[in-house]
Amino acid sequence: MLPSNLPSALPSPDELVDSDDFPVDNEDQNFIPNVLLFLLEYIWKERNDWFFAVDMGVYHATSAHPKVPVVPDGFLSVGVDRRKGGKSRKSYIVWTEDNIPPILTLEVVSQTPGGEYDEKLAIYAKLGVLYYVIYNPEFWRRDGHLPIEIYKLISGSYVLQVGEPFWMPEVGLGIGRCQLADDPFGREVLSWYDARGDRYLSEAEVERQRAETERQRAETERQRAETERQRAERLAERLRQLGEDIL
C-alpha cells in the first residue's frame, strides 16, 4: 500500500513518456499479445472493468525511478475503467489507477534476451503482478526453460505453475497455446480458455460455426422434404397399381 501523501510527489501523466522507445526485434512480440487483446475485446465486450495493452509503458511507484516504466509485451488489468476518462490511455500509471497493478503480464522472448527470467520477474513481483506469463517458443532450449511458463505470485515470490491451459480464477480466464484458426502459416499463438479448459472462439469463428449450423439445418430440411416427396411418389405409384384414379 502506497503512503497517502505519495501521489502528490509523483509525476503527472503529462510528464511521462507515452510509449516504449525500443522497437521489438520480431513480429511475434506484437502479434501474440494482439491476438489475446482482440479475442478479449469480443469475449468481454459487455464488460467495462478491464484494460489490456500491448507494448505500453507501466509506470509504478515501487521503482526507485517512477519516471522509468517497465514495458511488458502485453498486460491485463481488472477493476479499472476500460477507457480512462472516456479516452485512450497513453500509458498505464498505477498511482492514477487506484494503485491497481496489472493482474497479468506477458513477455514474448525474442532473439535478444530481455531479462524475462530475472530482471523483469523481479520487477513484476515487486509491483504485485499476480500472474506472469513467459512465452518462449523459439529460444526455450537456449534459455534452459519451458516454451511457456506461468508464474503466480505467492507470499511475494513467483512460483511456477503446472498445467495447460492454466486456469486463473482471480482473472476468470485460462491461458494456453493453440494453433491460430484458419491461419495459412499454421502459427502457434496464445489464447484464452474457460474454466472447463475449452478455448474461447473468436467472433469470426463463432460466425463460421453459426453459418455451418445453419447450413446443416437447411440441408437436414432439404433431405426431409426430399424424403417426403419420394414417399408421396411411392404412395401415388402404389395407388395407380391398385387401379385408383390419381388426379
Contacts in CASP RR format, 6 or more apart in sequence:
PFRMAT RR
TARGET T0000
AUTHOR 0000-0000-0000
METHOD contacts of the structure
MODEL  1
MLPSNLPSALPSPDELVDSDDFPVDNEDQNFIPNVLLFLLEYIWKERNDW
FFAVDMGVYHATSAHPKVPVVPDGFLSVGVDRRKGGKSRKSYIVWTEDNI
PPILTLEVVSQTPGGEYDEKLAIYAKLGVLYYVIYNPEFWRRDGHLPIEI
YKLISGSYVLQVGEPFWMPEVGLGIGRCQLADDPFGREVLSWYDARGDRY
LSEAEVERQRAETERQRAETERQRAETERQRAERLAERLRQLGEDIL
1 99 0 8 1.000
2 61 0 8 1.000
2 95 0 8 1.000
2 99 0 8 1.000
6 61 0 8 1.000
6 95 0 8 1.000
7 95 0 8 1.000
7 96 0 8 1.000
10 61 0 8 1.000
10 66 0 8 1.000
10 95 0 8 1.000
11 59 0 8 1.000
11 66 0 8 1.000
11 67 0 8 1.000
13 90 0 8 1.000
13 91 0 8 1.000
13 93 0 8 1.000
13 96 0 8 1.000
15 67 0 8 1.000
16 59 0 8 1.000
16 67 0 8 1.000
16 69 0 8 1.000
16 90 0 8 1.000
16 91 0 8 1.000
16 93 0 8 1.000
17 57 0 8 1.000
17 69 0 8 1.000
17 91 0 8 1.000
18 90 0 8 1.000
18 91 0 8 1.000
19 55 0 8 1.000
19 56 0 8 1.000
19 57 0 8 1.000
19 90 0 8 1.000
19 91 0 8 1.000
20 55 0 8 1.000
20 56 0 8 1.000
20 57 0 8 1.000
20 69 0 8 1.000
20 71 0 8 1.000
22 71 0 8 1.000
24 30 0 8 1.000
24 55 0 8 1.000
24 73 0 8 1.000
24 110 0 8 1.000
25 110 0 8 1.000
25 111 0 8 1.000
25 112 0 8 1.000
26 110 0 8 1.000
26 111 0 8 1.000
28 108 0 8 1.000
28 110 0 8 1.000
28 137 0 8 1.000
29 55 0 8 1.000
29 73 0 8 1.000
29 108 0 8 1.000
29 110 0 8 1.000
30 54 0 8 1.000
30 55 0 8 1.000
30 73 0 8 1.000
31 189 0 8 1.000
32 73 0 8 1.000
32 106 0 8 1.000
32 108 0 8 1.000
32 135 0 8 1.000
32 189 0 8 1.000
32 190 0 8 1.000
33 52 0 8 1.000
33 54 0 8 1.000
33 55 0 8 1.000
33 73 0 8 1.000
33 74 0 8 1.000
33 106 0 8 1.000
33 108 0 8 1.000
34 54 0 8 1.000
35 180 0 8 1.000
35 189 0 8 1.000
35 190 0 8 1.000
35 191 0 8 1.000
36 52 0 8 1.000
36 74 0 8 1.000
36 106 0 8 1.000
36 175 0 8 1.000
36 190 0 8 1.000
36 191 0 8 1.000
36 192 0 8 1.000
37 52 0 8 1.000
37 53 0 8 1.000
37 54 0 8 1.000
38 202 0 8 1.000
39 191 0 8 1.000
39 192 0 8 1.000
39 200 0 8 1.000
39 202 0 8 1.000
40 50 0 8 1.000
40 52 0 8 1.000
40 76 0 8 1.000
40 192 0 8 1.000
42 202 0 8 1.000
42 203 0 8 1.000
43 192 0 8 1.000
43 200 0 8 1.000
44 50 0 8 1.000
47 82 0 8 1.000
48 81 0 8 1.000
48 82 0 8 1.000
48 83 0 8 1.000
49 78 0 8 1.000
49 79 0 8 1.000
49 80 0 8 1.000
49 81 0 8 1.000
49 82 0 8 1.000
50 76 0 8 1.000
50 77 0 8 1.000
50 78 0 8 1.000
50 79 0 8 1.000
50 80 0 8 1.000
50 82 0 8 1.000
51 76 0 8 1.000
51 77 0 8 1.000
51 80 0 8 1.000
51 81 0 8 1.000
51 82 0 8 1.000
51 89 0 8 1.000
51 92 0 8 1.000
52 74 0 8 1.000
52 75 0 8 1.000
52 76 0 8 1.000
52 77 0 8 1.000
53 74 0 8 1.000
53 75 0 8 1.000
53 89 0 8 1.000
53 92 0 8 1.000
54 73 0 8 1.000
54 74 0 8 1.000
55 71 0 8 1.000
55 72 0 8 1.000
55 73 0 8 1.000
55 74 0 8 1.000
56 71 0 8 1.000
56 72 0 8 1.000
56 74 0 8 1.000
56 75 0 8 1.000
56 89 0 8 1.000
56 91 0 8 1.000
56 92 0 8 1.000
57 69 0 8 1.000
57 70 0 8 1.000
57 71 0 8 1.000
57 72 0 8 1.000
57 91 0 8 1.000
57 92 0 8 1.000
58 69 0 8 1.000
58 70 0 8 1.000
58 71 0 8 1.000
58 72 0 8 1.000
58 75 0 8 1.000
58 91 0 8 1.000
58 92 0 8 1.000
58 94 0 8 1.000
58 101 0 8 1.000
58 102 0 8 1.000
58 127 0 8 1.000
59 66 0 8 1.000
59 67 0 8 1.000
59 69 0 8 1.000
59 91 0 8 1.000
59 92 0 8 1.000
59 93 0 8 1.000
59 94 0 8 1.000
59 95 0 8 1.000
60 66 0 8 1.000
60 69 0 8 1.000
60 70 0 8 1.000
60 94 0 8 1.000
60 95 0 8 1.000
60 101 0 8 1.000
60 127 0 8 1.000
61 94 0 8 1.000
61 95 0 8 1.000
62 126 0 8 1.000
62 127 0 8 1.000
62 128 0 8 1.000
63 70 0 8 1.000
63 123 0 8 1.000
69 91 0 8 1.000
70 120 0 8 1.000
70 123 0 8 1.000
70 124 0 8 1.000
70 127 0 8 1.000
72 102 0 8 1.000
72 105 0 8 1.000
72 106 0 8 1.000
72 107 0 8 1.000
72 120 0 8 1.000
72 124 0 8 1.000
73 106 0 8 1.000
73 107 0 8 1.000
73 108 0 8 1.000
74 105 0 8 1.000
74 106 0 8 1.000
74 107 0 8 1.000
75 92 0 8 1.000
75 102 0 8 1.000
75 104 0 8 1.000
75 105 0 8 1.000
75 106 0 8 1.000
75 129 0 8 1.000
76 102 0 8 1.000
76 103 0 8 1.000
76 104 0 8 1.000
76 171 0 8 1.000
77 92 0 8 1.000
77 97 0 8 1.000
77 100 0 8 1.000
77 101 0 8 1.000
77 102 0 8 1.000
77 103 0 8 1.000
78 100 0 8 1.000
78 103 0 8 1.000
78 171 0 8 1.000
79 100 0 8 1.000
80 97 0 8 1.000
80 98 0 8 1.000
80 100 0 8 1.000
83 89 0 8 1.000
84 96 0 8 1.000
84 97 0 8 1.000
92 102 0 8 1.000
94 100 0 8 1.000
94 101 0 8 1.000
94 127 0 8 1.000
101 127 0 8 1.000
101 128 0 8 1.000
101 129 0 8 1.000
102 127 0 8 1.000
102 129 0 8 1.000
103 129 0 8 1.000
103 130 0 8 1.000
103 131 0 8 1.000
103 170 0 8 1.000
103 171 0 8 1.000
104 129 0 8 1.000
104 130 0 8 1.000
104 131 0 8 1.000
104 132 0 8 1.000
104 133 0 8 1.000
104 168 0 8 1.000
104 171 0 8 1.000
104 175 0 8 1.000
105 120 0 8 1.000
105 124 0 8 1.000
105 129 0 8 1.000
105 131 0 8 1.000
105 132 0 8 1.000
105 133 0 8 1.000
106 133 0 8 1.000
106 134 0 8 1.000
106 135 0 8 1.000
106 190 0 8 1.000
107 114 0 8 1.000
107 116 0 8 1.000
107 120 0 8 1.000
107 132 0 8 1.000
107 133 0 8 1.000
107 134 0 8 1.000
107 135 0 8 1.000
108 135 0 8 1.000
108 136 0 8 1.000
109 116 0 8 1.000
109 134 0 8 1.000
109 135 0 8 1.000
109 136 0 8 1.000
109 138 0 8 1.000
109 139 0 8 1.000
109 140 0 8 1.000
109 143 0 8 1.000
110 138 0 8 1.000
110 139 0 8 1.000
111 138 0 8 1.000
111 139 0 8 1.000
113 139 0 8 1.000
113 143 0 8 1.000
114 120 0 8 1.000
115 121 0 8 1.000
116 134 0 8 1.000
116 136 0 8 1.000
117 134 0 8 1.000
117 143 0 8 1.000
117 145 0 8 1.000
121 132 0 8 1.000
121 151 0 8 1.000
121 158 0 8 1.000
124 132 0 8 1.000
124 153 0 8 1.000
124 158 0 8 1.000
125 132 0 8 1.000
125 153 0 8 1.000
125 156 0 8 1.000
125 157 0 8 1.000
125 158 0 8 1.000
128 153 0 8 1.000
128 156 0 8 1.000
129 153 0 8 1.000
130 152 0 8 1.000
130 153 0 8 1.000
130 168 0 8 1.000
130 170 0 8 1.000
130 171 0 8 1.000
131 150 0 8 1.000
131 151 0 8 1.000
131 152 0 8 1.000
131 153 0 8 1.000
131 168 0 8 1.000
131 170 0 8 1.000
131 171 0 8 1.000
132 150 0 8 1.000
132 151 0 8 1.000
132 153 0 8 1.000
132 158 0 8 1.000
133 148 0 8 1.000
133 149 0 8 1.000
133 150 0 8 1.000
133 151 0 8 1.000
133 175 0 8 1.000
133 190 0 8 1.000
134 145 0 8 1.000
134 148 0 8 1.000
134 149 0 8 1.000
134 151 0 8 1.000
135 147 0 8 1.000
135 148 0 8 1.000
135 190 0 8 1.000
136 143 0 8 1.000
136 145 0 8 1.000
136 146 0 8 1.000
136 147 0 8 1.000
136 148 0 8 1.000
136 149 0 8 1.000
137 147 0 8 1.000
137 148 0 8 1.000
137 188 0 8 1.000
140 146 0 8 1.000
140 147 0 8 1.000
147 177 0 8 1.000
148 164 0 8 1.000
148 176 0 8 1.000
148 177 0 8 1.000
148 190 0 8 1.000
149 160 0 8 1.000
150 160 0 8 1.000
150 161 0 8 1.000
150 164 0 8 1.000
150 166 0 8 1.000
150 175 0 8 1.000
151 158 0 8 1.000
151 159 0 8 1.000
151 160 0 8 1.000
151 161 0 8 1.000
152 158 0 8 1.000
152 159 0 8 1.000
152 161 0 8 1.000
153 159 0 8 1.000
164 176 0 8 1.000
164 177 0 8 1.000
165 174 0 8 1.000
165 175 0 8 1.000
165 176 0 8 1.000
165 191 0 8 1.000
165 193 0 8 1.000
165 197 0 8 1.000
165 199 0 8 1.000
166 174 0 8 1.000
166 175 0 8 1.000
166 176 0 8 1.000
167 173 0 8 1.000
167 174 0 8 1.000
167 193 0 8 1.000
167 195 0 8 1.000
167 197 0 8 1.000
168 174 0 8 1.000
168 175 0 8 1.000
172 195 0 8 1.000
173 192 0 8 1.000
173 193 0 8 1.000
173 194 0 8 1.000
174 192 0 8 1.000
174 193 0 8 1.000
174 194 0 8 1.000
174 195 0 8 1.000
174 197 0 8 1.000
175 190 0 8 1.000
175 191 0 8 1.000
175 192 0 8 1.000
175 193 0 8 1.000
176 190 0 8 1.000
176 191 0 8 1.000
176 193 0 8 1.000
177 188 0 8 1.000
177 189 0 8 1.000
177 190 0 8 1.000
177 191 0 8 1.000
178 188 0 8 1.000
178 189 0 8 1.000
178 190 0 8 1.000
178 191 0 8 1.000
178 199 0 8 1.000
179 186 0 8 1.000
179 187 0 8 1.000
179 188 0 8 1.000
179 189 0 8 1.000
180 186 0 8 1.000
180 187 0 8 1.000
180 188 0 8 1.000
180 189 0 8 1.000
181 201 0 8 1.000
181 202 0 8 1.000
181 204 0 8 1.000
181 205 0 8 1.000
182 204 0 8 1.000
191 199 0 8 1.000
191 200 0 8 1.000
192 199 0 8 1.000
192 200 0 8 1.000
193 199 0 8 1.000
193 200 0 8 1.000
194 200 0 8 1.000
201 209 0 8 1.000
236 246 0 8 1.000
239 246 0 8 1.000
240 246 0 8 1.000
END
